Amino acid sequence: MKELEVIAGAMLEKKAQDVCSMDLRKLGTTICDYFVICHADSGIQVKAIADEVEKQMLVSMKRPVIRSQGKENGFWIIMDYSDVVVHIFQTEYRRFYRLEDLWADAEMHHYTD
């Protein structure tokens, strides 16, 4: 899916760590098709990643974010693109919430530079 590549590329451009996507379609109980997840060590970097994802999705895919939460604190930003939900964490919050473990049955894909 092209959107996943655009999102992951934007994350990696801003030096996001451990970028992955999770295919949730086969689980049957989710409100979206994919999660794209990453983390960074500071709130400033989390916000910069979110800004880059939003910009690249608008420029490359002509898709504005539908809803976004968390920019005010930069601990965990969630961006809703309807079929794709983006999660950008500060490192310690990603470790605490462990979304990958909660959705362990989902097919996962990792992205690198």
C-alpha positions in Angstrom: 0.0 0.0 0.0 1.5 3.3 -1.2 0.3 5.2 1.9 2.3 3.0 4.2 5.5 3.7 2.2 4.9 7.4 2.3 4.2 7.4 6.1 7.2 5.2 6.9 9.5 7.3 4.6 8.4 10.5 6.3 9.1 8.9 9.7 12.5 7.7 8.6 13.4 11.1 7.1 13.0 12.6 10.6 15.1 9.8 12.2 12.2 7.8 13.8 13.2 4.6 15.4 11.8 1.1 15.0 9.3 2.0 12.2 6.8 -0.8 11.5 3.4 -1.3 10.0 0.8 -3.8 11.2 -1.8 -5.3 8.9 -5.0 -5.5 11.0 -7.4 -6.5 8.2 -7.5 -10.3 9.0 -8.2 -9.7 12.7 -11.8 -8.6 12.0 -12.2 -6.5 15.1 -10.3 -3.3 14.3 -11.5 0.1 13.2 -8.8 0.5 10.6 -6.8 -1.6 8.2 -3.3 -0.7 9.3 -1.3 0.8 12.2 2.1 2.5 11.4 4.2 2.9 14.6 7.4 4.5 15.5 9.1 6.2 18.4 11.6 9.0 19.1 13.5 10.1 22.3 12.0 13.6 22.6 8.7 15.3 22.4 10.2 17.8 19.9 11.2 14.9 17.6 7.8 13.2 18.0 6.1 16.4 16.9 8.6 16.8 14.0 7.8 13.3 12.8 4.1 14.0 13.0 4.5 17.2 11.0 6.5 15.4 8.3 4.0 12.6 8.0 1.1 15.1 7.7 3.1 17.1 5.1 4.1 14.1 3.0 0.6 12.5 3.0 -0.8 15.8 1.8 1.8 16.4 -0.9 2.3 12.8 -2.1 -1.1 11.2 -1.6 -3.4 14.3 -1.4 -4.7 12.9 1.9 -5.2 15.3 4.8 -5.2 13.8 8.3 -8.8 13.4 9.5 -8.1 13.6 13.2 -5.0 14.0 15.2 -4.4 14.0 19.0 -1.3 14.4 21.2 0.6 17.2 19.6 0.1 19.4 22.7 2.3 17.2 24.8 4.3 15.1 22.3 4.2 11.9 24.4 2.0 9.9 21.9 0.6 11.4 18.8 -2.2 9.6 17.0 -3.0 10.5 13.4 -6.2 9.1 11.8 -6.3 8.6 8.0 -9.4 6.4 8.2 -7.9 3.1 6.9 -4.5 3.9 8.4 -3.8 5.0 12.0 -0.4 6.4 12.8 1.1 6.1 16.3 4.2 8.2 17.1 5.5 7.6 20.6 8.2 8.9 22.9 10.4 5.9 23.6 9.2 5.2 27.1 5.5 5.4 26.2 6.0 2.9 23.4 7.6 0.5 25.8 4.8 1.0 28.3 1.8 0.6 25.9 3.3 -2.1 23.7 0.8 -1.9 20.9 2.7 -4.6 19.0 2.1 -7.1 21.8 -1.6 -6.1 22.1 -2.1 -6.8 18.3 0.4 -9.7 18.2 -1.7 -11.6 15.6 -1.3 -8.9 13.0 1.2 -9.3 10.2 4.1 -6.9 10.8 6.5 -5.2 8.4 9.6 -3.3 9.5 11.1 -0.3 7.6 14.7 0.9 7.5 16.5 3.7 5.7 
